[in-house]
Amino acid sequence: MSSEPGSKTTADAALEPWVSWVGWGFLPARARDDLSVLFRFVAAVHAVADQPAAGQDRKEAALAVLAAPFAEDGEPPSQTPAPEALAIAALLRERGVESHPAWQMLQAAGQDLRKTRYRDWSELLTWCRFAAVPVATLASALLGLRPEEARRFASLALAVQLLEIVRRSATHSRWLGRIYLPERWFSEVGADIADLEFARISDPLRKVRGRALDQALVLLEEAESGKPPALDGWRLRAAARALMAEMHHAIRRERLVAEHGGSTGLSNMRRRLIAARAAWGAFLRR
């Protein structure tokens, strides 16, 4: 894996998309290794919940395999654990990190097997807190962040989750019959939920998607609010700055794509600009 800030390979990005983040290359090697273990577990959990060809019984069995290493009271697992789960469980034990957030992620995935609609923003936010915040909690602990930085990571994780919901809304609707965007938002603007499945971007649907992006932006601003984070080492500071900048760009691009089409990806020029600004800002904060 290249350590050049913002660099990636096509093969790596396809299998492990987090390596394409601009800030990834800024992270120290140990941080990249630890976070890769975490993100592989997260990806495995999502892969179970989002598998369109599998029935509920099969998905529940797959989640049980992922949950096996986290048996409570020292009980031996009843099933052979999944390798991604074994790896994160071992890493958390080695680092002395509480594994309960991993359980919360599995609970959120379990809810996805039974629940396909969310009534309002409050209900969706509750699901996001189980699905996204535990990832931030574990990432913060593995990076050795202070409590105030961990809280910022929670808001950032919620923003990332909402952006992902918007980006994958048509796929979730068409292949899984699952719609995260609140039903109340659709009814308030007269949007047809069926437009999601058929990828018809009507004006009312743009408003629903735009509302989710507005909420993501609010959460992103919460993550950036107050005193700048006192992260140890310029690499962590640069990585955090790059991730924030990339999220701002992604939200703006998602709005433009809904209106005019095109790609949501970063151009090479934009990637270099984000990396340069992140590095400069991190050095100034020494």
Secondary structure, 3 states (H helix, E strand, C coil): CCCCCCCCCHHHHHHCHHHHCHHHHHCCHHHHHHHHHHHHHHHHHHHHHCCCCCCHHHHHHHHHHHHHHHCHHHCCCCCCCCHHHHHHHHHHHHHCCCCHHHHHHHHHHHHHHHCCECCCHHHHHHHHHHHCHHHHHHHHHHHCCCHHHHHHHHHHHHHHHHHHHHHCHHHHHHHHCCECCCHHHHHHHCCCCHHHHCCCCCHHHHHHHHHHHHHHHHHHHHHHCCCCCCCCCHHHHHHHHHHHHHHHHHHHHHHHHHHHCCCCCCCHHHHHHHHHHHHHHHHHCC
